[in-house]
Amino acid sequence: MEQEAAAVVNDSVRLYEAFESFREPVLTRRRFRQEQILPLIERRRRDSGWEVTTAGYSFEGRPVQMLKTGKGRAKILLWSQMHGDEPTATMALFDIFNFFDRDDPGFAAFKHRILSEVTLYFVPMLNPDGAERYQRQTAQMIDMNRDALALQTPEGRILKGLIEDLKPEFGFNLHDQNPRYTAGKSGKLATISFLATSYDEALSVNDVRLRSMQLIAAMNEVLQQFIPGQVGRFSDEHEPRAFGDNIQKWGTTLVLVESGGYAGDPEKQYVRRLNFVALLTGLAAIADRTYARKQIGDYEAIPQNERNAYDLIIRGVGIEMAGKTFFVDIGIDRVEKNGHGDDGFKVESSVEEMGDLRTKSGIEEYCGNGLWVDPASLPLALGERADFLLMRDGKPHATVENGVVIASRI
């Protein structure tokens, strides 16, 4: 067992270090449309190592493409961007396609282990209409991850049909999560989170769900090398309308992966790299069945996601109101709003919380010791745009403009 674990560590480190050689250069930012990935898919249609098919069409008629590779007994279905504004794993899938395409002697044995034991089916963009608008919902404004029972969306019907036709042994449901989640109360961002979805209200564990827990525990072990303490676990409260919960119920072992936040990585490029490593080592664990050495307790030891972070916290700034003084931490969030500017969005900030935020963490933190909020900026209203002046010794020191601290003025 120790030799097995050492081999997994070695594989993951080599993948991590070699990532740049497999990164898909067309995808450099997280906002992209289907038109940018279709040529990358078409390129595989001419490759004997791939089979490319159209699994169906979106509500607005865009093709939902599926790529197949491998010759093994176990079928694995991976799909990304069922929510159109959750593209991190989509980028990683194209990096993985490059990994399988490249003739790299150093990874020949690793690739053979996977492709000889499993057959892989990839749907890299399940909701192309949503991706066109960079929105969660489909063109019908339906959250397709709440459409597993009603099947009102053609995209949902495509996924249900693939599960019924392929009967995959494993499924990977690839998402992005709010980047402000933390791994438990640690204060560390939950950069990657997992969930072994529950198939009933009792949160029962059968063999199908047990395998989810074991595989997640194995992937967590790999990620701890690169983001120690920054892996989270979603609440397993049963959602009867969700695809993940139902796919587990239908007999496919389902691993839900959520790409969260990492400081200094707004375009999710480092998180993309982590997806690349985690998914490939997860596929290898399925091929080798090495995940089976993990226990339920290994899964349950992963700290649960908590919403404990703000984009910016200004610590210990003074406020004077009605002749009285007090000191607060100020928690500020920045949210992208679609449909503005050259980038297709604008950022709007808001003051979310004030007071004692010692149990919260800031993706960015600014020391407010000795600083005071300019009385002319008061009151700071919760939910309102974060624009105010910070003073020191009665003189302007810095401004907060739309949730960003601008350099000192003295």
C-alpha positions in Angstrom: 0.0 0.0 0.0 2.9 2.4 0.8 4.3 1.7 -2.7 0.9 2.4 -4.3 0.6 5.7 -2.4 4.2 6.7 -3.4 3.4 6.0 -7.0 0.3 8.2 -6.9 2.3 11.1 -5.4 5.0 10.7 -8.0 2.4 10.7 -10.9 0.6 13.7 -9.5 3.8 15.8 -9.0 5.0 14.9 -12.5 1.6 16.0 -14.0 1.7 19.2 -12.0 5.2 20.1 -13.1 4.5 19.2 -16.8 1.1 21.0 -17.0 2.3 24.0 -19.1 3.3 21.6 -21.9 -0.3 20.4 -22.2 -2.1 23.7 -21.5 -4.5 24.5 -24.4 -3.2 27.9 -25.6 -6.5 29.0 -27.2 -8.2 29.2 -23.8 -6.5 31.8 -21.7 -9.4 33.5 -19.9 -12.5 32.0 -18.3 -15.0 33.9 -20.4 -15.3 32.1 -23.8 -18.0 30.9 -26.1 -18.6 27.7 -27.9 -17.3 29.1 -31.1 -13.8 29.1 -29.6 -13.8 25.4 -28.6 -15.5 24.0 -31.7 -12.3 24.1 -33.8 -10.5 22.3 -31.0 -13.1 19.6 -31.0 -13.2 19.3 -34.8 -9.4 18.7 -34.7 -10.0 15.5 -32.8 -12.6 14.3 -35.3 -9.7 13.7 -37.7 -7.7 11.9 -35.0 -8.0 8.1 -34.9 -7.6 8.2 -31.1 -10.9 10.0 -30.8 -14.5 9.6 -31.7 -16.5 12.8 -31.9 -20.3 12.8 -32.0 -23.1 15.3 -31.6 -25.1 14.2 -28.5 -27.9 16.6 -29.3 -28.7 20.3 -29.7 -29.3 23.1 -27.2 -32.5 25.1 -27.0 -31.1 27.6 -29.5 -29.7 24.9 -31.8 -26.1 24.8 -30.8 -24.5 21.3 -31.0 -23.6 19.6 -27.8 -20.5 17.6 -28.7 -19.1 14.5 -27.1 -15.6 13.1 -27.4 -14.7 9.5 -26.7 -11.4 7.8 -26.2 -10.0 4.7 -24.5 -10.8 1.0 -24.9 -11.3 -0.2 -21.3 -14.1 -2.1 -19.6 -15.2 0.8 -17.3 -17.2 3.7 -18.9 -16.6 7.1 -17.4 -18.7 10.2 -18.4 -17.4 13.6 -17.6 -19.3 16.8 -18.3 -18.6 20.5 -17.7 -20.5 23.8 -18.0 -23.9 22.5 -17.3 -23.9 26.0 -15.8 -22.7 28.4 -18.5 -20.7 30.6 -16.2 -18.7 27.7 -14.7 -15.9 27.1 -17.2 -12.8 26.2 -15.2 -13.0 22.5 -15.7 -13.9 23.0 -19.4 -10.4 24.6 -19.8 -8.9 21.7 -18.0 -10.6 19.1 -20.2 -9.0 20.6 -23.3 -5.6 20.4 -21.4 -6.4 16.7 -20.8 -7.2 16.2 -24.4 -3.8 17.5 -25.3 -2.3 15.2 -22.7 -3.8 12.2 -24.4 -2.8 13.5 -27.8 0.8 14.2 -27.2 3.5 11.5 -27.7 5.3 12.0 -24.4 7.4 9.0 -23.4 7.5 10.1 -19.8 3.8 9.6 -19.5 3.3 6.7 -21.9 2.8 4.1 -19.2 0.5 6.4 -17.2 -1.7 7.0 -20.3 -1.8 3.3 -21.2 -3.0 2.5 -17.7 -6.0 4.8 -18.1 -6.9 4.2 -21.8 -6.5 0.4 -21.6 -8.8 0.1 -18.6 -11.4 2.7 -19.1 -13.5 4.3 -21.9 -13.8 8.0 -21.5 -16.7 10.1 -22.7 -16.3 13.9 -22.4 -19.0 16.6 -22.9 -16.9 19.7 -22.4 -19.8 22.3 -22.7 -23.2 20.9 -21.9 -24.9 24.4 -21.8 -23.5 26.3 -24.8 -26.4 28.8 -24.7 -25.6 29.7 -21.1 -21.9 30.0 -22.0 -22.8 32.4 -24.8 -24.3 34.8 -22.2 -21.9 33.7 -19.4 -24.9 32.9 -17.2 -25.8 29.9 -15.0 -29.1 29.1 -16.6 -29.9 27.8 -20.1 -31.5 30.0 -22.8 -34.9 29.1 -21.2 -33.6 30.7 -17.9 -33.8 27.3 -16.3 -31.1 25.9 -14.0 -30.6 22.6 -15.7 -29.1 21.1 -12.6 -32.6 21.3 -11.1 -34.2 19.7 -14.2 -33.3 16.0 -13.7 -37.0 15.1 -13.1 -39.0 17.6 -15.2 -36.6 17.5 -18.2 -37.9 20.7 -19.6 -34.5 21.6 -21.1 -33.1 19.8 -24.2 -29.7 19.9 -22.5 -31.1 18.1 -19.5 -32.6 15.5 -21.8 -29.3 15.0 -23.5 -27.6 14.3 -20.2 -30.3 11.9 -19.1 -30.1 10.1 -22.4 -26.3 9.7 -22.1 -26.7 8.2 -18.7 -29.4 5.8 -20.0 -27.5 4.8 -23.1 -24.0 4.6 -21.8 -24.7 3.4 -18.3 -21.4 4.7 -17.1 -19.8 3.2 -14.0 -18.5 6.7 -13.0 -19.6 10.2 -13.7 -17.8 13.5 -13.1 -20.1 16.5 -12.7 -17.8 19.5 -13.1 -18.7 22.9 -11.7 -17.4 26.2 -10.3 -18.4 27.5 -6.9 -18.6 30.8 -5.2 -14.9 31.8 -4.7 -15.6 33.1 -1.2 -16.2 29.6 0.3 -13.6 28.5 2.9 -12.6 25.0 3.9 -14.4 24.8 7.2 -13.5 27.5 9.7 -9.8 27.5 8.7 -10.0 30.8 6.9 -8.4 29.2 3.9 -10.2 29.4 0.6 -11.8 26.2 -0.6 -10.0 26.2 -3.9 -11.4 22.8 -4.9 -14.5 21.2 -3.3 -16.1 17.8 -3.7 -19.4 16.1 -3.0 -20.5 12.5 -3.0 -24.1 13.4 -3.8 -26.8 11.8 -1.7 -29.5 9.8 -3.4 -32.1 9.9 -0.7 -33.3 12.1 2.2 -31.7 9.7 4.7 -28.2 10.3 3.2 -27.8 6.6 2.9 -24.5 5.1 1.7 -24.7 2.1 -0.7 -21.9 0.7 -2.8 -22.4 3.3 -5.5 -22.1 6.3 -3.2 -19.3 4.6 -1.2 -17.2 4.5 -4.3 -17.8 8.3 -4.7 -16.5 8.9 -1.2 -13.5 6.7 -1.7 -12.5 8.3 -5.0 -13.0 11.8 -3.6 -10.7 10.9 -0.7 -8.1 9.7 -3.1 -8.3 12.9 -5.2 -8.2 15.0 -2.0 -5.0 13.2 -0.9 -3.4 14.3 -4.2 -4.5 17.9 -4.0 -3.2 18.3 -0.4 0.3 18.4 -1.9 -0.5 21.5 -3.8 -3.2 23.3 -1.8 -2.9 22.0 1.8 -6.0 22.8 3.8 -7.8 24.3 0.8 -10.0 21.4 -0.2 -13.7 21.5 0.9 -16.7 19.3 1.0 -20.2 20.4 0.1 -23.1 19.7 2.4 -24.7 16.4 1.2 -28.3 17.6 1.9 -30.4 15.7 -0.7 -31.8 17.8 -3.6 -34.3 15.6 -5.4 -34.3 17.7 -8.6 -30.6 17.7 -9.1 -28.8 15.6 -11.6 -26.0 14.6 -9.3 -28.3 13.2 -6.7 -30.4 11.4 -9.3 -27.4 10.0 -11.3 -26.2 8.5 -8.0 -29.7 7.0 -7.5 -29.7 5.6 -11.1 -26.5 3.6 -10.3 -23.6 5.7 -11.6 -21.0 6.6 -9.1 -21.0 10.4 -9.2 -18.2 12.7 -8.2 -19.2 16.4 -8.1 -16.2 18.7 -8.4 -16.4 22.5 -7.7 -13.7 24.9 -8.6 -13.5 27.7 -6.1 -11.2 30.6 -5.4 -7.5 31.0 -5.1 -5.9 34.3 -4.2 -4.3 36.2 -7.1 -6.0 33.9 -9.7 -9.1 35.7 -11.0 -9.0 33.9 -14.3 -8.9 30.5 -12.6 -5.7 29.4 -14.4 -4.1 27.9 -11.3 -7.3 26.2 -10.4 -7.5 24.9 -14.0 -4.1 23.3 -13.4 -5.3 21.7 -10.2 -8.3 20.3 -12.1 -5.9 18.8 -14.7 -4.0 17.0 -12.0 -6.9 15.9 -9.9 -9.0 14.6 -12.8 -6.2 12.6 -14.4 -5.1 11.0 -11.1 -8.8 10.3 -10.4 -9.1 8.5 -13.7 -5.9 6.5 -13.0 -7.3 5.6 -9.6 -10.4 4.2 -11.3 -8.3 2.3 -13.8 -6.2 0.8 -11.1 -9.0 0.5 -8.5 -6.6 2.0 -6.0 -9.4 4.3 -4.7 -10.8 1.3 -2.9 -8.1 1.6 -0.2 -9.9 4.7 1.1 -12.5 4.7 3.9 -15.6 6.8 4.5 -13.8 8.5 7.3 -11.2 9.8 4.8 -14.0 11.5 2.9 -15.8 12.8 6.0 -12.5 14.3 7.3 -12.5 16.8 4.5 -13.8 20.1 6.1 -17.2 21.3 5.0 -17.6 24.4 2.9 -18.5 27.5 4.8 -19.1 31.0 3.5 -16.5 32.8 5.5 -14.6 35.0 3.1 -15.0 38.4 1.6 -13.1 39.7 -1.4 -11.6 42.5 0.8 -11.6 43.0 4.5 -10.3 46.3 5.9 -9.3 45.5 9.5 -9.7 47.8 12.5 -10.7 51.1 10.9 -12.2 53.8 13.1 -15.6 55.4 12.7 -16.9 58.5 14.5 -20.7 58.9 14.6 -22.9 61.1 16.8 -19.9 62.1 18.8 -19.0 58.5 19.6 -16.1 56.4 18.2 -15.8 52.7 17.6 -13.7 50.4 15.5 -14.8 47.9 12.9 -13.7 45.5 10.2 -15.4 46.1 6.9 -16.2 43.2 4.6 -16.5 44.0 0.9 -17.5 41.9 -2.1 -16.9 42.5 -5.8 -19.4 40.9 -8.2 -19.2 40.7 -12.0 -22.3 42.0 -13.8 -22.7 40.9 -17.4 -23.3 43.1 -20.5 -20.9 46.0 -19.9 -17.6 47.2 -21.3 -15.0 45.6 -23.6 -14.8 42.5 -21.5 -18.6 42.0 -21.5 -19.0 42.7 -17.8 -18.3 45.3 -15.1 -17.4 44.8 -11.5 -19.8 46.2 -8.9 -18.7 46.2 -5.2 -20.8 46.3 -2.0 -20.2 46.7 1.7 -21.5 43.3 3.0 -20.8 43.3 6.7 -19.3 45.6 9.4 -18.2 44.9 12.9 -16.1 42.1 14.4 -15.0 40.0 11.4 -12.2 38.1 13.2 -13.9 34.8 12.2 -13.9 35.8 8.5 -11.1 36.0 6.1 -10.4 38.3 3.2 -9.1 37.2 -0.1 -7.4 40.5 0.2 -6.8 42.2 3.6 -5.9 45.8 4.3 -4.7 47.0 7.7 -6.9 49.9 8.9 -5.0 50.6 12.2 -4.7 54.3 12.7 -7.2 55.0 9.9 -10.6 56.5 10.1 -13.5 56.6 7.7 -14.0 60.2 6.5 -17.2 61.5 8.2 -18.3 62.8 4.8 -18.5 59.1 3.6 -20.8 58.0 6.5 -23.0 56.2 7.0 -21.7 53.1 5.1 -24.8 51.4 4.1 -24.8 47.6 3.8 -25.5 46.4 0.2 -24.4 49.8 -1.2 -21.3 50.4 -3.4 -18.0 50.5 -1.5 -16.8 54.1 -2.1 -15.3 56.0 0.8 -12.3 57.9 2.0 -9.8 56.7 4.6 -8.2 59.4 6.8 -5.1 59.4 9.0 -4.5 62.2 11.5 -7.3 64.2 9.8 -5.7 64.0 6.4 -6.8 61.9 3.3 -4.7 58.7 3.3 -6.4 56.4 0.7 -9.6 55.9 -1.1 -11.8 52.9 -1.5 -13.2 53.1 -5.0 -15.7 50.4 -6.1 -14.2 48.1 -3.5 -10.6 48.6 -4.4 -8.1 50.4 -2.1 -6.3 53.0 -4.1 -2.7 53.8 -3.2 -1.8 56.1 -0.3 -2.2 59.9 -1.0 0.4 61.0 1.4 
